[in-house]
Amino acid sequence: MSISSVERHLRRTNQQIIRLRAELLLLEEQYAHFSDEAETARIHALVSETPISERTRQRTARHADVVGQERNKLKLRIGQLEGAQDLLLDQMNS
């Protein structure tokens, strides 16, 4: 690959990493919020021992799990892009 082609790929990869890191910050905040909400619902379900509180606990726990899974996927994608970025940098230095 030519240097200019590698530089273009490097710029695109870097822009993707920046965008995904911003997205990750939002997901981290959402995950913290929903995890706190799930913990509160869990405690409420333990204290009240009602079917409604148990369903609320399950729903909030599922929601926190979904956000957590999305967060983990995003972290994995960022790691992959950083690996690709390293390879592109190595190509530029060769």
N, C-alpha and C positions, 0 to 999 in steps of 0.2 A: 504494500500500500504506500502511496506517496505521502509525504509529510503533510501536505495540505488536506488530504483525505483523513488522515489520522487526527489532525487538529479539528476538523469538522466533527468527527465522531466524538472526540474528547469534549468539545463544547456542548454537543447534544447530551452526552452522558452526564456532564456536570450540571446542566440545566435540569435534567430529570432528577438527579440526586437532590438538588436544592428544592425542587417542587415537592418531592416525596418527603423530605425532612420537615417541611412546613406542614404537610398533611399529617405526618407522624406526631407533631406537637399537638395538633388538634385532637387526634385520636387518644393521645396520652391523657389529655384533660378530660375527654369524654369517658375514658376508661376509669379514671380516678373517681369521677362523679358517679358513674353507674355502679362501681364496686362499693362505694360508700352507701349508695342507695340499697344495694343488695344486702349489705351487712346489717343495715337498719331494719330491713324487712325480715331478715333472719332472726334477729333478736325479738322483733315484734311477734313473729310466728311462734317462737319458743315461749314467750310470755302469755300470749292470748290463746294458743292452742285451738284456733278455729280453722275450718276449711278455707275460708276466705283469705285469712292471713297466710296460710300455707300456699295457696295459689298465687298470691301476690309475691311471696318469697321465691317461688319457682320462676315466675315471669321475670322478676328483676334479676335473678341469677342467670337466666338464659340470656337476657339482654346484655349483661356484663360479659358473659362468655363470648357472645357474638362480636362485641366490640374488641375484646381481648384477642380473638382469633384474627380479626382484621388487622389489628396492631401488629401481631406477630408476622402475618403475611407481608405487611409493609416493611417491617424490619428486615425480613429475608430478602425482599426485592432490593432494598437499599444496599444490603451486603453484596448482592450479585452485581449491582451496578458499580459499586466501589471496586470489586474485583475486575470488572471489565475496564474500568478507568485505569487501574494499575497496569493491566496488559497494554493498553493504548500508550501509557506513559513509557513503558518499557520499549515499545515499538519506536517511539520518537527518539529515545536515547540510543537505539541501535544504529 
